[in-house]
C-alpha cells in the first residue's frame, strides 16, 4: 500500500473544509473519550457508500451538510459527465471495500438507508472542487471543469437506532497529502471551452474524458489513503490485529 499522509478530525465538526489541521498521523486529535472508544462494538457490517458527486447526493443527515450548504454542481454538468463522475466514485468505493476486507473487516458497498444495529458502521464522502477565482460559485460538489483544487471529504459513522453518530472525519487535499490521488491543485487553465466541456471533467490527475490508467490509480490511491489512516484506529479498538 502506498504511504499517503492525510489529515483527520475525530468526533467534532469544524467550520471550514480544510480545518482538520494536521498532516501527520502522530498529530491526529482524538475527540472520543476512552469510555466512548471502549463502548464501540466489533463491526458486524461496514457499509461503504459511493461518494457524492453532486449537491443532491449529499445526505440531509450528513455531518457536512451544513458546511456544504450553498455549494453547487458544475454549471456544465450533463449526463455524460455525470456518468464519468459516478464511475470514479464507484472505483473509490470498490477499492475501499477491498482494502477493508484485506484487513479482515466485514465491508460491502451500499446504497439507501443503513440498517441500524450493534456493530453497523458507514463510510460516506464527497468529492469537492474549489474555485477561488469564481466569486459566484467557489465550491462545487463533484469534479468541476475550471476549479483550482480538489478535495475528498470522508466521514465514518456508527448506525444507531437514534441515527448516525459521527466517529471520524478526514480531508484528503493537496496540502494534507504527499500523494493525494484525485485531490490535488489543478493545473492553470484547467477550464475547458467548446465541445470539450460536454464530456470532460477536471481531477487531480488532469482533465479527463474517460477512465484511464492514471484516473483509476488516482481513485484507488485515494481509497488507500483513507484506509491507511483508519488502520491504526482499528488496531486500538481491537478490531484488527
Residue pairs with C-beta under 8 A, 6 or more apart in sequence:
1 99
1 224
1 227
1 228
2 179
2 221
2 224
2 225
3 178
3 179
3 228
4 172
4 177
4 178
4 179
4 180
4 181
4 221
4 224
4 225
4 228
4 229
5 23
5 24
5 25
5 176
5 177
5 178
6 170
6 171
6 172
6 176
6 177
6 180
6 225
6 226
6 229
7 18
7 20
7 21
7 22
7 23
7 28
7 170
7 171
7 173
7 176
8 20
8 22
8 28
8 168
8 169
8 170
8 229
9 19
9 20
9 21
9 29
9 31
9 168
9 169
9 170
10 28
10 29
10 30
10 31
10 32
10 167
10 168
10 169
11 30
11 31
11 32
11 166
11 167
11 168
12 31
13 63
13 64
13 67
13 166
13 169
14 20
14 21
15 67
16 67
17 67
17 128
17 130
17 139
17 151
17 153
17 171
18 151
18 171
18 173
18 175
18 176
20 169
20 170
20 171
20 176
21 27
21 29
22 28
22 29
22 176
23 175
23 176
23 177
25 229
25 232
28 229
30 37
32 167
37 236
37 237
40 158
40 167
40 237
41 118
41 119
42 119
42 238
42 239
43 105
43 106
43 119
43 120
43 121
43 239
44 106
44 117
44 118
44 119
44 120
45 106
45 108
45 115
45 117
45 119
45 120
45 121
46 100
46 105
46 106
46 107
46 108
46 121
46 122
46 123
47 107
47 108
47 109
47 110
47 114
47 120
47 121
47 122
47 123
47 159
48 93
48 96
48 97
48 100
48 107
48 108
48 109
48 110
48 122
48 123
49 93
49 109
49 110
49 111
49 122
49 123
49 124
49 125
50 86
50 89
50 90
50 92
50 93
50 109
50 111
51 89
51 92
51 93
51 124
51 125
51 126
51 127
51 152
51 154
52 58
52 89
52 124
52 125
52 126
52 127
52 141
52 142
53 82
53 85
53 86
53 88
53 89
53 127
53 141
53 142
53 143
54 73
54 77
54 82
54 85
54 141
54 142
55 68
55 71
55 72
55 73
55 141
57 126
57 141
58 64
58 65
58 68
58 126
58 141
59 65
59 124
61 163
61 164
62 68
62 124
62 126
62 155
63 155
63 157
63 164
63 166
63 169
64 126
64 153
64 155
64 169
68 126
68 128
68 139
68 141
70 139
71 128
71 137
71 139
71 140
71 141
72 137
72 139
72 140
72 141
73 140
73 141
73 142
74 81
74 129
74 140
74 142
74 143
74 144
74 145
74 201
75 137
76 145
76 197
76 198
77 142
78 198
80 198
80 199
81 143
81 198
81 199
81 200
81 201
84 199
84 201
84 208
84 209
84 210
84 211
85 127
85 142
85 143
85 201
87 211
88 127
88 143
88 182
88 203
88 211
88 215
88 219
89 127
91 211
91 215
91 216
91 219
91 220
91 223
92 125
92 182
92 219
92 220
92 222
92 223
93 109
93 223
94 109
95 219
95 220
95 222
95 223
95 224
96 107
96 123
96 223
96 226
96 227
97 107
97 108
97 109
98 223
99 223
99 224
99 227
100 107
100 227
101 107
103 227
103 231
103 234
103 240
104 240
104 241
105 234
105 239
105 240
110 122
114 120
114 122
114 159
114 164
115 159
116 159
116 160
116 161
117 159
120 158
120 159
121 156
121 157
121 158
121 159
121 167
122 156
122 157
122 159
122 164
123 154
123 155
123 156
123 157
123 226
124 154
124 155
124 157
125 152
125 153
125 154
125 155
125 226
126 141
126 152
126 153
127 141
127 142
127 143
127 150
127 151
127 152
127 153
127 182
128 139
128 140
128 141
128 142
128 150
128 151
128 152
128 153
129 139
129 140
129 142
129 143
129 144
129 147
129 149
129 150
129 151
129 186
129 202
130 138
130 139
130 140
130 147
130 148
130 149
130 150
130 151
131 137
131 138
131 139
131 140
131 144
131 146
131 147
131 148
132 138
132 148
132 149
133 148
134 146
140 147
142 201
143 150
143 201
143 202
143 203
144 201
144 202
145 190
145 191
145 192
145 197
145 200
145 201
145 202
146 190
146 191
146 192
146 202
147 186
147 190
147 202
148 185
148 186
148 190
149 173
149 174
149 183
149 184
149 185
149 186
150 173
150 174
150 180
150 182
150 183
150 184
150 186
150 202
150 203
150 204
151 171
151 172
151 173
151 183
152 171
152 172
152 173
152 181
152 182
152 183
152 222
152 226
153 169
153 170
153 171
154 168
154 169
154 170
154 171
154 172
154 226
155 166
155 168
155 169
155 170
156 166
156 167
156 168
156 169
156 230
157 164
157 165
157 166
157 167
158 164
158 165
158 167
168 230
168 233
170 226
170 229
172 180
172 181
172 183
172 222
172 225
172 226
173 180
173 183
174 180
174 183
174 184
174 185
174 204
177 183
177 225
179 221
179 225
180 204
180 221
180 222
180 225
181 204
181 205
181 218
181 219
181 220
181 221
181 222
181 223
181 224
181 225
182 203
182 204
182 205
182 215
182 218
182 219
182 221
182 222
183 204
183 222
184 203
184 204
184 205
185 204
186 202
186 204
187 206
190 202
190 207
192 200
192 202
192 207
196 209
199 209
200 207
200 208
200 209
201 207
201 208
202 208
203 215
203 218
204 218
205 214
205 215
205 217
205 218
206 214
208 214
208 215
231 240
234 240
235 241
